[in-house]
Every structure is written in C-alpha cells, then in structure tokens.
Amino acid sequence: MFDNLSEKLQRVFKNLRGEGKLTAENMEAALREIRMALLEADVHFRVVKQLIESIREKSMGEDVLSALSPGQQVVKIVRDELIKMLGSHQSRLRFANEPPTVMMIVGLQGSGKTTSTGKLAKWLSRNGHNPLLVSVDVYRPAARQQLAVIARDVKLPIYAGTPEETAPVDLVRSARREAAQTGRDVLLVDTAGRLHIDEQLMRELRELHEQFSPTETLFVADAMTGQDAVKSADEFHKQLGITGVILTKMDGDARGGAALSVRSVTGQPLKFVGTGEKPDAFEPFHPDRVASRILGMGDVLSFIEKVEQNIDQKQAEEMQRKLIDNEFTLEDFRDQLRQIRKLGPLESLLGMMPNLGPMKDLKNVKVDDKEITRIVAIIDSMTERERFNHMIINGARRRRIAKGSGTSVQDVNNLLKQYAQARKMMKSFTGGGFLGKRLGKLKLPMLQP
C-alpha cells in the first residue's frame, strides 16, 4: 500500500538533500511535487490544499532554511503533518460500561462488510473479548448464511434467529439477550447494504441505531474505490453518525487516497484496515506507523507485533540455541519457513522494512510464495539422515529427491545453496546493527537460522 506515493515523495526528499542550501525557491518546487504526488494518489483536493499550506508554513521559517540539514527537517515536518492529517494517534474501540457492547457494521453492498465483521470478531477474540455475531441482512439471498460460514471459519458463535424473527430489530434484540445470557461481551451486528445509498436503507439503520444505541458504528469501505469510498463514508456519517471507518483491500491499493482523506473529510478516524483475504489479515490503523511507511522509514513495530502474535517463542529460542551450536539443519530450515508463512504474504513483510542502508532495495524484491511450497516439498522428500546432514546429499541422492518432490535437480541444488547462504546471512544479521539487535532480542525465528 502507498507504494506510488512513497516512491514519489522519497524522490522529492532526495532532490532536496542534493541541494547545497534550501531556499524559498527550491522549497516551493518541492511543494509542487508533493502536491502532485498527493493528487495522483487520489487524495481529496481539499485535504491536499490544507496539508500543503501546513507544510509550507512550517518549512519556510528561518530555523529550517538555515539548518545544517534542512532536507531532513522538511522530512520531519511532512511526517508530522501526515500524522496529524491521519489522526495523530491510534483510535481504539470503545466498549460499554455494562456488557454486551453493541457494534453496528454498516456500508454499501460489495465493500467487504460481512467479511470485515468476521475479521473484527477474530481480532476481538484474540484481544481478550468474547464476541457474538448476528446478521440482520434479511434481503440479500444467503447473506446470513455467508456470515454463518465466516463465523465457523473463525470459530466464533453466531445468533441464527428463529423463523419468526424476520425483522432486523427483532434479530438484534434476541441476539443481545443471548449475548448477555452466554457471557459474550460484544455483539457485532452485520447490517444490510445496498449498491448505493437510499432512504429505505438509512431509515432501517437509524431505527437500529435508536433502538440499541451502539457504542461503535463502523463504516466499511473498499479502499480500491478511492474518493468514492470517502464520499460514501461522509454521507453515512451525516445521516447516521458513524464512529469510525474500516478500509478493506488496502493490500491492493497502491495509491492510498482513501486512507489519507477519510479522517479529514468525515472527521471520523480510520480504525482498522483489511490487508488480505485471510481472517487474520486485519489490523488496527496506526497514523504514525503509516506516515513512516509512506516516507520510506518502514514499520518495524508492526512487524514485531505480527511476529510476536504468530511465532512460538519457545521454538524460536530453540532455533537460536541450534544456531549458536551450529546445529541448524534442513529440517529446522523447513520449520522456519512454515512459521514465516504464518506472518502473511512475504512482500507485505518486506514492505514494513525501512528503505535505508542495506534494506533500501527490499521494496524491489518480488517474492513468489509458491517457492516456499516447493522448498518444503523438496525437504520433505529427503530422508531423516539427509535433513540432519546435508553434506551427504550427492548427485544420486539429489536426483532421487528431485523425482520425489516433482522438481528438478537444479531446484534441489538451489535449495541447498539457499540453505547455506541463509545460515551465513542470518547469523551475521542478528549479530549487528540497530535493527538486528532489536529483533535479535525478540528471538525472531526467521532471523535465527
């Protein structure tokens, strides 16, 4: 996400750093480039105007123009203004004083509303809550069955209702009663949608809102639709009073205009983003981390959090011991790859790394996730003895392994070469540099071969 904008802004800052001295003239030229980059990223024009004016006001002062590193100061100013535009700090969910907390999930049809309801339920479950789901979309064929399938996938309960309960208000009332009786502290209400906003839809949503006073009313929008998503969010807020936005399909949006505009236009925070199809491809929105990613500074904190959530620390510590004792085998290598897979698409992980020093070219790396499947298949085709001592794998063994895994001898040779390189690279990586020390303390498995 934000790839195009990030690349253009970094080019602007590189040109500024190349100037011998920062002047009003070259600063204005830089501001024009920043304005064009933001507009091409589909950021709302009023938001762009406001942001450029704020940057101009703060960057044209004598303190900046006469500074020893004015280019770096401008980068800091742009980062600070981006964070302010995005919301200054993470907007957390609010919960009722007396459970169950009712949260309404609203949005247009096709925006990913039902899927987001399931993802939010799983996120709540992983963060100490016990949610119950209910669908009140009594119009779209199989809408309630769709939520039931998603609830089963995330292993959370859903209130199915009775044949007599055909009105949304009746369904929510019964679901709230069941949540209270079964100790569920959050009730997620997946509401009906339309292809466009109409009065019948809004009337139904207002009735639900008045009857149950939800603590959160979250609007789900498709990031790929850009300013149309922002416009719809603003209309829903005017008519219903939303408390936050969930943007879906952020992994496929290289521009990021909706994410950068929604808070300024609606006045309501962006609370979560969907970053993939899997139930756990869903994360809270952190303005400061997103601003850092846009400016090429990476998002190491999110990377660390993702690792801590998905990686078995005891197994990671054992991997570290094996590395130190030079006992890291091909079987361990296979297990490490399986753990890395839990973290999500590899290109997404590389996008969290800073574009600095030896990592500056990571954003250009194209990762084939099928390669991990191929490597695991090759290692699975080895005998236990071969996995524990790769030095015995001669030509005949390589041909047998290739045939057993449905690959070629060249693939087997490449794997053995990668294995040797991984041992060498990861050992040096965990031993030096700020990032290596920070991640090394956490005993991250992919950094401990």
Buried (B, 14 or more C-beta within 10 A) or exposed (E): BBBBBBBBBBEBBEBBBEBEEBEEEBBEBBBEBBBEBBBEBBBBEEBBEBBBEBBBEBBBEEEBBEBEEBBBBBBBBBBBBBBBBBBEEBBEBEBBEEBBBBBBBBBBBEBBBBBBBBBBBBBBBEEEBBBBBBBBBBBBEEBBEBBBEBBEEBEBBBBBBEEEBEEBBBBBBBBBEBBBEEEBBBBBBBBBBBEEBEEEBBEBBEEBBEEBEBBBBBBBBBBBBBBBBBBBBBBBBEBBEBBBBBBBBBBEBBBBBBBBBBBBBBEBBBBBBBBBEEBBBBBBBBBBBBBBBBBBBBBBEBBBBBBEEBBEEEBBEBBBEBBEEEEBBBBBBBBBBEBBBBBBBBBBBBBBBBBEEEBEEBBEEEEEEEBBEBBBBBBEBBEEEBBBEBEEBEEEBBEBBBEEBEBEBEBBBBBBEBBEEBBEEBBEBBEEBEBBEEBBEBBBBBBBB
